[in-house]
Amino acid sequence: MLMSLNMLAQTSPDEVSMPAAKLFEPLVLRGVTLKNRIMVSPMSMYSSSDGFANDLHLVHLGRFALGGAGTVMMEATAVTPQGRGTAGCNGIWRDEHVPDLHRISGFLRKFGSTAGIQLGHSGPKGSSQRPWHGNGPLTDKDAAERQEQSWPVVSPTDMPFDAGWAVPAALGEADIDTLVLDYRLAARRACEAGFQIIELHCAHGYLLHSFLSPLVNKRVDQYGGTIENRMRLPLRVVDALREEIPEAMPLFVRISAVDGNNVGWSMADSVVFAKQLALRGVDAIACSTGGIKLEKGQNLISRAPGFQVPFAEEIKRETGVHTIAVGMILAPEQAEGILQAGQADIIALGREMLFNPNWSAQAALALKGAEGWEDWPEQFKWWLQRRARQLCTK
């Protein structure tokens, strides 16, 4: 990409044009039009206080809107206090959380991005340290040094996430009914906060993924055993969200397509799950992997650029539902190739966006030439086009 931008810098911004790029085609989902196929993945900042978003979240997410991303997704946002991963995780379990979230969604919309929010519950991975404090379970040291007290966690069973982690309480059927209501109320607040898309987190070893995975879910009631039973809670939540939110509002689901290599939740299971999601009105599925603690010898898939794209491709091929490709997608040409090959419909970037918040606008120049300047906000474009003209006269 840098080579393309350097070439553009030496050429008049009025001269360079390139073939149409699928990455910058709009996508209509129900009543929402995404201006391009670039999505910023939900990335936890671990910087909320009592679940309240703050100026860091506004600036962190707002810069992606200024950088041209079509969709900007708010980080995993807990539907209950118990459902936080860390003491710094974002929340939407109280009406009082709505105004700060509304401020953020309003900024995203003002600068042309579709505002999304991911709803989640940490399950057995809750009550943990922020990553830079160790990324393990909260301890007495955390309480003494940072006043971060541990809290009880829940899961399908009483199996802890890993050795040394808190033993969770197994959710009873009445608890599950309450949890479904928690998700419904969180979706209602997300609508009030001005978000245009909701993504349900069913991945990475958190609560709903823990119900799906046979490595964790050892229940013997209607929520465990067969895949139909293990899907029951996530599908109940999907039904509740679809009933609660407007018909015109898209609903996404993020899944871990596999637990690992030939272990636990499989790609075949994901296809079955995706078909049920599509029947219930889910509009796009983000295909990630992993998150369940594996035993020695049970391997995760190897990580390389685009390593999760084949999962999105298979879900799309087998179900016809829109898919979101994630995982080490770095260059505009790589993203464009995925779309041109029909492997996915949306490209989601996380850490690459942290590295370069202007990735989307720079990708427009790399793939569209001079027309790509239209993807920059006026406040930036005026300066940068002028600089390009100056450079090309030297």
Protein Blocks (a to p, Z undefined) as FASTA:
>chain_A
ZZmmmmmmmpcfklbccdddfklgccdehjbccfbfcdcddddehlagehiacfklmmmm
mmmmmnopabdcdddddfbfklpmblmbccfkbfklmmmmmmmmmmmmmnopacdddddd
ekjmgoiacfklnopacdfklmmmnopacdddddfblcdfbghiacdddddfklmmmmmm
mmmmmmmmmmmnopabdcddfeehiaklmmmpmklmmcfbfkghjfklmmmmmmmmmmmm
mmmpcfklccdddddfbfbehiajafklmmmmmmmmmmnopabdcddeehiacdehiacd
dddehklmmmmmmmmmmnopacddeehiabfklmmmmmmnopafbdcdfklmmmmmmlmm
mmmmmmnommlmmmpcfklmmmmmmmmmmmmmZZ
